[in-house]
Amino acid sequence: MQKGLKATWPQAIITFVLPVFLVGFIRWAVIEPFVIPSGSMLPNLHIHDHVLVKKFSYGLKFPFSDYWIFRWGNPQRGEIAVFKYPKQPDVYFIKRVIGIPGDEILIKLGLITINGHNWVRNPISAPIVSDEDFDYFEESSGSEKHIVRYQKNFLDSDEEFKIKLSDNEYFMMGDNRDESMDSRYWGTVTEGLLVGRAWKIIIGCDETLPSNSMLCNPETLRKDRFWLKVSQ
């Protein structure tokens, strides 16, 4: 009996360690869920949306570091990316990529100009779920299109912002343009702070569990926020 008991120890260790290793590997190198904490990406990402992020989309990093082992991709203008907040790297932000290394960016009256070319911005009807205090626009950086919003009458302001990005910098903005703390206020994002590209909204809810902010309260699930492609 004792010999049989000893024989089960390697199996028990493998049974316990292998799933933990696989989960850790997947979250480190492949895909990881994140929860949207604020309304800075409205109307496309809502508060408490649970989003899957492709961590392998840009490359592979050494575990627990900001150094790349391999790079095989770069964020593109217009896509939504997760990154570490430059002022506090243990906090993760999600924003839209506006500028990539080498870009010259001008933002005037809300209109984005990259290297002398204006992004197209056209007014649209408000989405079904919207706020009457905002105006909504379809914005395009080229082939991709997405929706942004501004507070009413904000585009009449004289706000102007200019920046020239270095070879290691990305410029990020929220789609909720007047209610987003982003690169206009705290600066650019360097390559080492990149985490991955937002891919799918798993589920959304009005509230998360008090005991775990990473889990939705089942009583507040939103059926219209299930397995949606993130607007790129």
N, C-alpha and C positions, 0 to 999 in steps of 0.2 A: 504493500500500500504506500509506503514512504517513497519508494522509487517512482511510482506512478505520479505521486504528488510533485516530486522534484521536476519531473518531465513537463509538467504544466507551466512552470514558471517562465520559460522563454516564450511560450505561447501567450501567457498573460501579459508579459511586458510588451510584446509586439502588438497585441490587441489594443493596449492602452496607448502606446507611444505612436504607432503608425497614424491613427486618425488625428492626433494632436499635431504631428509633423505635417500631415497633408493640409490641415486647416491653416497652419502657420505659413506654409509655403505658398498656398493660394493667396492669402492676404498680403504676403510680402511681395510676390512677383506677378500675380495674375489679376486678381480682382478683389475689391474690398467695398463694403457698403459704408455710406456716409449719410448723415441726417442733416437736412437743411435747417439751420438754426434761426434764420432771419428772412425778411422779405426783400432782400436786395436784388434777387433774381426774378421777382414778379414781373410779368405775368406768366413766365415760363416754368419756374420752379417755385413751389409754394412752401411755406413754413411747415416743417415736419414731413416733407417728402423724404422718402428713403431712396437714395440713389446709389446704383452700382457704378463704380469707377474702374475703368480698365487701366491697371497700373503698368501693364506691359506695353501700352501704346507708345511710350516714348523711349523705353529701354529697361535696363535692369540695374538696380543700385545694390551696393553692399548693404547687408542688413543693418538697420538702426543707424544709418548714416545718410548724408546728402551727396555722396560720391558715386558716380556712375561706373558700373563695370562695363556695360555696353550701352551705346546709344544707337537706335535704329529709326527713330522718328522724332519729329518736333511739333509743337503746337502750331496750328494754323490759324490765321485770322478768322474770327467768327465762331470758332468752336468754344465749347464750355470746358474749362479745366479746373481741377482741384490742385491746390498748392499750399505750402506752408506760409503762414502770414509772416512777412519779413520782420516785423517788429516783435513777434512772439512765435518762434518756430514750432512750438508745441501745439499751436492752434491752426486748424485747417480752414481755408477759405475756398469758396467756389465762385468763379466769375467767368465772364466771356473774354476771350483773347482778342484784344483790339490791335495791338502792335507787336511785331516780332523784331528780332535783332536787326539793327540798321535802319529801322523806319523813322521817318520824320512825321510827327503827329501834330495836327492842329484841330482843336475842338472849339468851335465858335457858334453861339446860338444853338448849341446842342448838336450841330452837324459835325460829323467826323471827316477829316481829310487826312489821307495817308499818302505821303510822297507826292503831294499835289493832286491826288485823285479823290474826289468826293465819294463817300458812301451814299448810296441811294436811300432816301427816307421818304416814305409816302404815308399820309394819314389814312387810317382805317377805322371801321366801326369798332366800338368797344367789344371785347370778347364777352361771352355769356356770363362768366364770373369776372366782374370788373368793379372799379371804383369810379364813381361819377366825378371825383375830384381830379381825375387824370385824363390826359389825352393819349391815344394809342397810335403807334406807327409801325409800319413794316419797314425794317431796315435791312440793307443788303450790302455785303462787302464784295460781292461778285456773284458767284454761282449759288451761294447759300443765302437763305432769308430767315429772319427771325423777327419777333415782335418786341418792341420796347415801349416804355411809357414815361411820360413827363407830367409833372404837376401842371395844371391848367395855367396858362399865361407865363410859364417859366421861360419859354422860348423867346419871349420879348426882352429878356435880360441881356446885359452886355458881357456876360461871362466869356472868357477866352483862356485857352490853355494850350501851351506849346511844349514839345519835348522832342529830343533826338535820342534814340535808343542806342546803346552800345552793343557790341557783339554778343553780350551775354544777358541781355535784358528783354523782358516781356512786359507789355502794358495791359492791365486788366481792368474791366469795368463791369458793373452790374447792369442788368437790363432795366431795373427800376431806377432810372438814371438820377433822379433827384433825391433818392433815399438809399444811396449806396456809398459806403465808405470804401474807396478803391484806390487805384494807382494815381488818381488825381490828387489824393490827400496824403497817402503814406508812401508813395514811390513805386518803383518797378519791382518785378519778380525775377530773380536770377535763376539760371538753369538748375542749379542744385536744389532749389526749393520746389520744383515741379513734382507732382505726385502721379497724375494720370488724367485721362479724358473721361468726362462724364458720359455714361452710356445709356442706362435704363433707370426709369423710376419704378422701383419694385412695388411700392405702396405708399399711400399718403394718409394722413389722419389729422384731426383737429387738435389732438393732445397725445403726448407720449406718457408712458407710465411714470408715476412719481419716483418709483424705485430704480428706473432705468430709462434714461433719456434716449437710448438707442432703439427702444421698442415702442411701437404704437399701442395706445390704449384700444383694445378691440372694440370697445363701445363707441369709438369716435372714428372708425375707419371710413375713408371716402372711396366709394366704388368707382368714381370717375378718375382715380389716380392709381390705377393698377396696371403694372407692366407697360408703361408708356415709353416710347423713344424720347430721349432728351433732345430738345430742339437744338440743332447745330447750325 
